[in-house]
Amino acid sequence: MIKSQPTANIHSFESLATLDGKGIRYGIFFVGCPFRCVYCHNPDTWSGEGQRYTVEELAKKVVRYKPYFGKDGGVTISGGEVLVQSAFVAAFEKRLKKDGIGVVLDTSGGVPLTEDVKAALRGAEAVILDLKFWDDENYKRYCGGSISPVLDTLNYCEEKRVPVWIRTVIVPGINDKEEYIDKYAEIVRGYKCVKRYQLLAFHTMGFSKYEKLGINNPLKGTPALERKRLDELQAYLDSKELIK
């Protein structure tokens, strides 16, 4: 009997991206997410509905872009939350490895650390991990979840020596003060796997999606974070010398 391939629901694609990992990337956005972050700019990925692909079908879309990747490029998989479909992700990473294509895995860390999730993390050439807040109270208040699986993910990457790039979205009036940056820094300090910590500015470009979908926007009226303030907070974070 021929074993059927795992399938996954995909929201969208971005060819020749340059922001989510080294070099030129082919971006794949999966659907589904355990969190409901108040500042999410992709609420259209929450439902889990999307176009269905097998591992081979998705690999064929990627492989044709290989000539553009160069030495450092490859694929970045994101969401939504990509690890909701972790068994597929692990199989997809193995398939692309046969063609010499590496995968960067962009995750919220919100999925419990199952064996499939562990396999997906090990199969990535690097992990971009969102550190949204510094404790359970704020994760529950602003994301509807817990920090525990996020820390489990970070600890597992440390154990397996998977390079990690931490990201935190800075929202005016919520976490845009130096005292909060201190809290984030204390969580990350000491991890050898962390190779970069980048702050991202909250923006309002996703607001129209809430209106279109008829979803309540908790941050309606909140302004985008000014670039000057982002630079100030990034410089403050960098002064902590977390990356060795």
Buried (B, 14 or more C-beta within 10 A) or exposed (E): EEEEBBBBBBBBBBEEBEEBBBBBBBBBBBBBBBBBBBBBBBBBBBBBEBEEBBBEBBBEBBBEBBEEBEEEBBBBBBBBBBBBBBBBBBBBBEBBEEEEBBBBBBBBBBBEBEEBBBBBBBBBBBBBBBBBBBEEEBBEEBBEBBBBBBBBBBEBBBEEEBBBBBBBBBBBEBBBEEEBBEBBBEBBEEBEBBEEBEBBBBBBEBBEBBEEEEBEBEBEEBEEBEEEBBEBBBEBBEEBEBEE
